[in-house]
Amino acid sequence: MTWLKRIGLFLLVNGLVVVTISTILNVLGVKPYLTSYGLDYESLMVFCLVWGMGGAFISLALSRVMAKWMMSVQIIPADSRDPELRDLVQMVHELSRTAQLPAMPEVGVYESSEVNAFATGPSKSRSLVAVSTGLLHRMKRDEVRGVLSHEVAHIANGDMVTMTLIQGVVNAFVMFLARAVAFALTMNRDENTEGQSGTPMSYYIVQFVLEIFFMILGSIVVAWFSRYREYRADAGGARLAGKNSMIQALQALQKTVEEIEPTAQSSVQALKISSRTGGFKRLFSTHPPLDERIRRLR
């Protein structure tokens, strides 16, 4: 029933976002941006900024909990009786100390045939590094260390917060542009098809279409920043674990990704440590091609 759990979590988080942001808007005294006199751009800007940034940061605050629930991540105690898992925790802590993190990340493992790992958390002091069982079974110790160094570098670089800020800004722009352009295109039209608020129904239709269009454009921007941060994390991982270890990890991924990804269970795209997309799809890829990452490290 994993899919039921994910749907329930999705609804719960979105419900929390709606309640929290609605409360914030009331506290700030933000007035409706659609008035009988037209569009109140000042109220619209505040509305979009609060919704765009608020939703992104609430998701960031809950990122560790959501990852544990959605991916069924099992946190590994530092004194685990399993020598392989204990060694995993020790590697993460060693790399974290080298990266001078203010607190040791939680270390977890989850069942999946994917060769995958991710780092998440709201801050450098409250982070999580998790790896799949597929990665542990298919990669050698030095290769696993290279992957872990990449994830620890993400935490040290503050990538989770950075990407949240970028996503929040993009969300706010998408909401603002969709509403402003929709108002300009539909003002004084379809007067006979007004909704309950007196706003032409065409306004909401055009707004919906424009939000989809602008979200697609915005996702290209977010994906570009994400690919840039991946290169930085590769470089940071090379400094923490050694360039050879980082290259070996990427080469191991390159050997297995073609075999595993088509049949592996799906996971959140933003958490993947590899990407096989090319051509136009590459614009939406959160990770650069593995051969390009290896070439840059060399």
Secondary structure as UniProt FT lines:
FT   HELIX           2..28
FT   STRAND          34..35
FT   TURN            36..37
FT   STRAND          38..39
FT   HELIX           41..61
FT   HELIX           63..71
FT   STRAND          74..75
FT   TURN            78..79
FT   HELIX           83..98
FT   TURN            99..100
FT   STRAND          106..110
FT   STRAND          117..123
FT   TURN            124..125
FT   STRAND          126..132
FT   HELIX           133..138
FT   HELIX           141..156
FT   TURN            157..158
FT   HELIX           159..186
FT   TURN            187..188
FT   HELIX           191..193
FT   TURN            196..197
FT   HELIX           201..241
FT   HELIX           243..260
FT   TURN            261..263
FT   HELIX           269..271
FT   HELIX           279..284
FT   HELIX           290..297
//
